[in-house]
Amino acid sequence: MRPRILVTLGLGLLFESLMPFPWSGRSGARVSADEGIRVLDAAALRLREDARPHPDYHARAIVSFKDSVDDRLAERCVEEAGGGRATRSSFTRRYVVEPMAGLSAPELVDRFRSLPEVAYAELDGVVHAHFSPNDSLFALQWHLKILGAERMWDIQKGDPTVAVAVLDTGVAYEDFGPFRKAPDFGSTVFLTGFNVFTHDAHANDDNFHGTHVSSIIAESTNNGAGVAGIAYQSAIMPVKVLDADGVGSNSGIAEGVDYAVSFRQGGVNPVRVINLSLGGPSRSQALKDAIDRAVAAGITVVASSGNDNLSPVDYPAAFDNVIAVGSVDLRKVKAPYSNFGAGLDLMAPGGDLRRDDNADGRPDGVLQQTFDPDAASKGRYDDFAYYFVTGTSQAAPQVSALAALLARQGIKDPRAIQALMEKTAEDLGPMGRDDQFGHGLIRPAEALKGLGLSK
Amino acid sequence: MTRARLGFVLAASFGAALSSAVPARAGGLGIAVEVGLRSLSNSADTEKAIFDSRSGVGLGLGLFYGRGERWRFGLDVRHIGRDGERAFAADRTSPAFHLGHPLNFTMNQGVVSAAYLFGKIGPVSPYLAIGGGLVSWKERSDIAGLIERAAGTSPLFEGRVGFERQQGWLRLGLEGGITFVPNAIGVGGISQVYEESDLGGVFVVAKMGFSRR
């Protein structure tokens, strides 16, 4: 079966130009669509992996210490041998050590072998990362490479006790009437949803946007199929505040925020993050008040900056206590559509479908699962596939997912979560915070480290 | 039992032992060992963030030389170890949150000092001392198997007050004081957030010395 590409350019732009409260998703390119779930050409994937440059794993040493050697002595030996950065195995007293400047890896191995504490030392070879998900399309998720997702997952993968409320067009999270649960949400945990239009718990997606956004946050991962989500062990609370055309109201969104804030499960509210991949130019006090209640309840609120390449950023991203997220492409250059200005806080990879900077033959969008929006417009919500979509809508949920991981790691205060992400962001553009990039591109693994006493 | 309680019990026991000892005599060469609690109270917010304000246990070994009845000169080396967690705080006025990554912090101090003995007051001899030296410190974090390190060496200054009793060749003493290690930290980590740069703090130690009568 040959994969085919369907491009749905312009749909998001059309929505944005027509809607008072448009979603910020921009446009999508479909990987393949046969029978809903498909297998990407494995040969093509292999070719791509072969072309990708790998770090020089041979330029470092593996050293294993004798059982009588404790960690402290082992680390002293590493220092004495001229080792620089050292990574200890989680299971044994085995270290992977990079040589200090001026020392080669073979020389480092020789030095280790001369130490009586060392059981053996050898040059490293090509190995797999600590955690590399086996999802078949993971290799096409360039945004996860930029974020250093594998190192991030070594530290934190999320937990169902920490939930992200996705206020959007709904989510394909259940089989209900004509709606179907997306196949790659198999192990994703969903909390009871809320539909502000029908005032019931069925927050089903009739557009595609909310499903794609939720897939970025918590797509089932390491399940041998499809794509990966960033905080994939976190829970998703689907809240439908935008209709089938991606239109909503300030009051509806405020209602959705209040639902997320008031939710209780076993006496506690697992919602620690609210994702708002939506925006508009009008300021609403009702929405501001609802967001203030959320932040006061310890919930981090994240919103997309907007897709008009204009300043200032849209509301609700423009509120002071909302993390406003803009978009960069694969080169870490501001995406041409991404709104900017004094209210912009952080950047995440939202992509640019007109580019193919990694030369993989695919447009540089964010690849996640959703259903065919054309079929949805005809009342069919079961034609699932994997779509490249770009927009600040795709950038914001990456920040929301990181916020969920930080909450799980122990940071309880939204202000601290924002400050940590900003402090550890990769500074882009002019030095320091600027209006084009805010504080810069999020670096999840760095944020999850926190701070030591002096470093 | 917390370290603070353990320290209190040790100090109380040591004090009781002191009360039964005979008065001290100055003069001559001797060696001493010490154990006690040492804080980073000069960077209190940093200490609270990383160590939950728990003091570190310090062990030390020293040589001293008594000159006459009033003066004593010493050379001490000490090791202080503390365990905590990496943390984060939004700004200097905010509380810190622990992130669960274990952090170990050690200091090795070398100090020369001069003490003035006030003579016997009742059964004990009080004294006042000042000292200076170097501290070599190391910080080590384990973040899901990745080891992060930081280290440095800084000058150290300290002032101490204490009292002791001598019983034959044995000297028993209690000592408290404060150490200053200025500008050792504060350019990164949580100490930068809290704008604290001094690695010193108050301490209390029990000492046991041996010297000729």
Interface residues (C-beta under 8 A of the other chain):
Chain A: E75 R85 A86 T87 R88 S89 S90 H130 D154 I155 Q409 G410 I411 K412 D413 R415 A416 Q418 A419 L420 L448 K449 G450 L451 G452 L453 S454 K455
Chain B: T46 I50 G84 R86 A87 F88 A89 A90 D91 S94 P95 F97 H98 L99 G100 H101 L103 F105 E139 R140 S141 D142 I143 A144 G145 L146 I147 E148 A150 G152 A184 I185 G186 V187 G188 G189 I190 S191 Q192 V193
